[in-house]
Amino acid sequence: MLENLSSYHIKILVLMLCLGIIPTFILSVIIISENLTSNTNQLEDELISSATTFADDTSVWLTENIRHVKDISKDRLIISESNNLVQGIELRDSFMSHFTLESKLADEIEKNPNLLEIIIYGTDGNLIHSTNYMPPDTSFVGEDHFLDALDNDYGLSDIILSEQIIKNKIGEYEQNIPTMFFSAPIFTEIGTIGVVSARVDVSTMPSFSNDEFMYNSVDYYIVNDDGYFVTPPSLFTGFSESQIRPELKLRVVDPDSKSGELVEIIQDFKNDGRTVNLDGYSNYQAKSVIGSIVPIIGSSMYAIVEIDKNEAFFEILQLQIWLYSAIGILFSIIVTISLFFTSNLLEPLKKLKDATKKVSAGNLDVIIDSTGKDEIHDLSKSFKSMIDSLKESRSLQAQAETKYRTLYENSPSLHRTVDVNGVILDCNESYAKRFGYTKSEIIGSSIFDHTDPCNLDIMKSVFTSWKSTASVVEAEIWFQTKDGKKFPGLISVNSLYDKDGKLVGSNTSIQDISDFYKTLEAEEERKNVEQEMQQIKLLNKQKDEFLSIISHELRTPLIPIKGNCEILLDENFQDKLSDEQRKFVKSIISNSKRLDILIDNILLAQKLDLDKYQFLIENIGVNRIINDLFQSYTLLMEQKNIKFVNSIKNDFNVYCDENALYEILTNLINNAMEFIPKENGVIEIGVTEKNDMIEFFVKDNGSGISPEKQSRIFDKFYQLDSSHTRIHGGLGLGLSICQKLVKGMSGTIRVMSQEGKGTTFYFTLKKGEKN
Amino acid sequence: MKILIVDDDQETCNVLEQYLKLRGYSATSVYDGKSGITEMKRNHYDRVVLDMSMPRSSGIDVLNEIKDHENEPEKIVVYTAVPFSKDEENIIKEKGAYALLSKKIGLVELTNYLV
């Protein structure tokens, strides 16, 4: 599990620990230190108080014993008897004195059982008397308590183990018991004569009462100011004679042992006289204890009460253990919970991290759980939508690439891919086809091989310019195909770069502009044609104007010609002209009229051409028109021996301009008259009904018109035959006028003719309503 | 009956004048529109033969000028070489012309319109 921990796990864990453990730890330390302080204080108080009591009790015991010894030394009997013995009296007297002392001291011992033995020494230290018959040591010379007693008021010895005969019901036995000497000087008028020393059973010393302590390991003892035991430590059981005997002393701390703390403390105390709370020193057993040392008044001894530190602070220790266990448990819980939560929390993040790794490696097929509502899921959602966008853009890119590839391959434009040396790396089908090579022939060849040799310099300069600027503004180049044909093209370039941005080649698109050139030529031609048309139109206009003037000017002289002829034919001149002359005049008039008609036709044709003729369409009866026509032609037809036939049986109404209809019929009749034979000529006029149209016809039995000429007979100024112009009059306007007039009345005109048999002209007009 | 002929073509005027005189009418000719107006305003004419396209005031100008003039002739016959449509004829008649005749018609016919 731990190897799966990410830095986030550890960070979160540390955070949780900081939040959970550290306050607990601080709290624990506070609790412990407070407890410790209060416990220590209490303990110290207790120790001081106990030690003080112990010292006081001991002091009282000492004082009592000293006082007792002093009392003995001041006893008159004892002084005098002792003095006697010091003076060196006679043996009998000496014996008496010893006896008296014996008796007297036995009384004293009787009074105070603490006193195991009383010895009297002379000032030289020699034994004078002892209650013990066989005192263990007879000389006190150099002994501290002896010297103290001589110099001061009293003296106390160190502890000494003494053989003591114990008598009880069982019998007598010897026991080494700790004792000490209390010494006091014996004064007389002549001065100090000796010393009284009493051996006191130390075990009678008031014992330290440890009732008030709840501790088992209370140790108490008395030491002197040199650091030697006065009483054996209460807990020290191995306090044996053998250990003590050589010097009759036991130092509280072995000088060779590591710790000499207590001695130092006592020394310090001796020097400064301060009461010392002994907090955590090493005692005679080099054991860590706390205790109190109190001087015993009236002696150079100290009462010490001490407790094993472990026991003293057992509760605190327990508390500590409990608190540390609690912290440990808390720690475990926090770690577990943290791991659980962080794993739970970080699992989606981990998944997300794995997903991002995959995505960055290019694999977009990752599954992301984006359900849920927390921030991580929001992040997952964002990430998912990012991947979706990436997928989409990748798909778009793929599509675009395919599209581009397809465009490239299938484009009608010519595409080639070249490197910076002008070598063709790829091309599309259109390119290969246009240049007439196979693709494999093209790939690897130089672009200059496909350039019109006349354009090589331009191509080279374009290529050089592209290499330095990476762009080509549409350049026009002539190319050359495999079979040597040349065509113009526009080059445009899409430069290609490597990932460092270095130019590596280009996709060149060539637009074949041959068609453009063709179009240009065509356009030029069209313009020329247009110009020519304009010219023709202008000429036509000038011609029309010319015709108009000519017509007017031609007619004007006709008026006096005709007028003068009319004057000549006037009755006033009847007698003045012969019949023959009159005939000539009439001929002049008739020809003038013909000229009039010709002029009329020219003017009418011109009007029609300029769309200046205004049709006045009316519902008109056909019969009336035809009758008028026949009336006006009857004479002429008779003269020319033409059979003029009206084959109209029923009357019809037509929508037409009366003048125009009259003009059409006149023109067709005149036209027919020109071509019918001189003998047996027939002209027939008729109508047929065709749905809502009325079709007129003018039929002749003339020479007919060849099919190829039929198509042109409605053209203006068209003459059927140039030779006819001489034979048949007219300007070639009649049929053109007819066609325009029919068209102007929404009708159609056609011709049916057979050479040698005759011609029929048909034209339609819209049928009118009968009145 | 006094007849005025207004036509820029002198030959036309002459032949008309001669024919009308032959028929027994008093006929005078002027050769442009402006003179025609002046003459008509100066002397009263019963009939006027008026050409349309003339220098110095056309036939239309003459019609416009003389219409409602105290000397307005009883009949003005327009006699022109230019073909005209029905509409044109109506307009000219509205302007006071009695008839609109093509110069194709002969003197006899013209005289019929004047009398």
HADDOCK unambig.tbl for C-alpha pairs under 7 A between the chains (distance, minus, plus):
assign (segid A and resid 552 and name CA) (segid B and resid 81 and name CA) 6.01 0.50 0.50
assign (segid A and resid 552 and name CA) (segid B and resid 82 and name CA) 6.44 0.50 0.50
assign (segid A and resid 555 and name CA) (segid B and resid 81 and name CA) 6.35 0.50 0.50
assign (segid A and resid 556 and name CA) (segid B and resid 81 and name CA) 6.68 0.50 0.50
assign (segid A and resid 559 and name CA) (segid B and resid 12 and name CA) 6.05 0.50 0.50
assign (segid A and resid 559 and name CA) (segid B and resid 103 and name CA) 6.64 0.50 0.50
assign (segid A and resid 560 and name CA) (segid B and resid 11 and name CA) 5.91 0.50 0.50
assign (segid A and resid 560 and name CA) (segid B and resid 12 and name CA) 5.09 0.50 0.50
assign (segid A and resid 560 and name CA) (segid B and resid 15 and name CA) 5.60 0.50 0.50
assign (segid A and resid 562 and name CA) (segid B and resid 106 and name CA) 6.83 0.50 0.50
assign (segid A and resid 563 and name CA) (segid B and resid 15 and name CA) 5.93 0.50 0.50
assign (segid A and resid 563 and name CA) (segid B and resid 106 and name CA) 6.51 0.50 0.50
assign (segid A and resid 563 and name CA) (segid B and resid 107 and name CA) 5.80 0.50 0.50
assign (segid A and resid 564 and name CA) (segid B and resid 15 and name CA) 6.08 0.50 0.50
assign (segid A and resid 566 and name CA) (segid B and resid 107 and name CA) 6.79 0.50 0.50
assign (segid A and resid 567 and name CA) (segid B and resid 19 and name CA) 6.06 0.50 0.50
assign (segid A and resid 596 and name CA) (segid B and resid 104 and name CA) 6.23 0.50 0.50
assign (segid A and resid 614 and name CA) (segid B and resid 85 and name CA) 6.65 0.50 0.50
